Amino acid sequence: MKTNNQKNIYMPHFMLLFTILTTMMQSCKDQIAKLPMPDTHEEVIETWNPGHDAFVWVDATANIFQGPGRFRDKEDIKLILDSLKFVGINGLVIDVKHNTGMTLFDSEYTEKLTTHNGYALIPDYVEFMVSEAKSRQMKIYFSMNTFVYGNSSGKGYVYSNPDFRKYECMAMNADGTKSPMSAKGRSCFLNPAAKEVQDLTINIIKEAAVKYKPDGIILDYCRYPGIYADFSELSKELFIQFLEEKYNDNNARFMDFPKDIVSSWKADGNNAKPNTTGKYYKKWLYFRAKVLRDFFARTRQELKVAASSVELGAYSGAWYNTYYEQGNNYASETYDPFNDEELTFSAFAIPGYQESGYAEQLDLFFSGNYFKQLYLKDNSATAHLKYHWWSIEGSMNGIEYITRNKTKVYSGIDVGNVTYDSEEDISKAINYMYNRSNGGVFVFDVCHITVPRYNPLKKGLWDAVKNGLIKN
């Protein structure tokens, strides 16, 4: 048995040890305080430096296959290209794969669209455009209508190749029934998740790249048609596989499809949109976005093997806050919409959604900033905001923020379908984009510049473009 006197014998030793340890700890703290501490931010978000490229889009239907189009005569084309060069345009984006799924060049994989709407294509149109652009030191990019393989008039690849009809997107109707996309007179979107569809599409992309060596390939309509599609059995099986592999969901195979995704629908014009959603809704949105991201990654890999110098790009509308409905996540994979403290995307974002971002898969991105409002301050409702997806300045702020400077961005103006009040307003919008985006600006479409009836001002817009393409 120890006495109190024995306890007191050991107290000085304990106090001495405590004092030594305390002194050592304080010394360590002092040394740590002198060390440079790591930045708490995991990523520095780079801001844009202006790229000062200026492109114009050349839509095949409007410029070739409609009466007022001026790209059916070689001399007329030369005159237009000279005029574009004069006003400051240094690049073209020309459609080479139409919404029929047919190409404007001879292809091993699909038919060539030689006539449409009663108008004929110049036989060597693509070769001619490449040659004329390069002779003027203009860049030339090929636009591909990615997943549309038949138009609303019943013309296209799927109608000549009926075996591919089984890959047509299945669309939900307001009453909860399903029907093929083309059943209501809509364009025939094929399922982006179908390997056979991807194979066909990538083969056409590589073929054009190898054959003509353009500066790049731009994927347009590289998305789902809308929130109402695709609800096919193939997408169901692939979604179940996704749930099992990603979430170890052993009950996924027993889901009530499609009600566990969307329980009920309501009319949205000629289409349908969710009325009430099910337990798998947001994971379904993530799945669709991941399908498209993986397609971009696969396309990039195969394109760079086939033609390493050819760039890969994409077009998308600027309105990121609703583009999830098409499965489109053009943000950087480092941008996390679920944990973002500045912007709220609760309509679709869940943990992991950032993995569907595809900006890193692109060399350049064309955003359709197709709005009349230029500055945030132009509207009292947006004057206090930094991000606003329905104005030019606000949407460009948002795109700069979520793409993280991972790809060149070309901000786009639609001078034919947006009702600007004057040429000056058009020039101001072009100038803002030209001096702001890290890639530059693109003008949609050349027909709106060259054919007065194709724009609301009913005049040629050469001066509007020229006055906009001035470096600040």
Salt bridges, closest charged atoms under 4 A:
GLU43 OE1 - ARG404 NE 3.43
GLU43 OE2 - LYS406 NZ 3.89
ASP53 OD2 - LYS139 NZ 3.07
GLU75 OE2 - LYS78 NZ 3.50
ASP76 OD1 - ARG70 NH2 2.78
ASP82 OD1 - ARG136 NE 2.72
ASP124 OD2 - LYS74 NZ 3.07
GLU132 OE1 - ARG136 NH1 2.65
GLU168 OE1 - ARG165 NE 3.21
ASP199 OD2 - LYS195 NZ 2.84
ASP199 OD1 - ARG298 NH2 2.52
GLU237 OE1 - ARG253 NH1 3.30
GLU244 OE2 - ARG253 NE 3.58
ASP294 OD1 - LYS290 NZ 3.07
ASP294 OD1 - ARG293 NH1 3.27
GLU302 OE1 - LYS206 NZ 3.02
GLU302 OE2 - ARG298 NE 2.85
GLU311 OE2 - LYS408 NZ 3.36
GLU333 OE1 - ARG293 NH2 3.90
GLU355 OE1 - LYS246 NZ 2.87
ASP363 OD1 - ARG300 NH2 3.16
ASP363 OD2 - LYS304 NZ 3.05
GLU400 OE1 - ARG436 NH2 2.67
ASP414 OD1 - HIS448 NE2 3.98
ASP421 OD1 - LYS372 NZ 3.05
GLU423 OE2 - LYS459 NZ 3.27
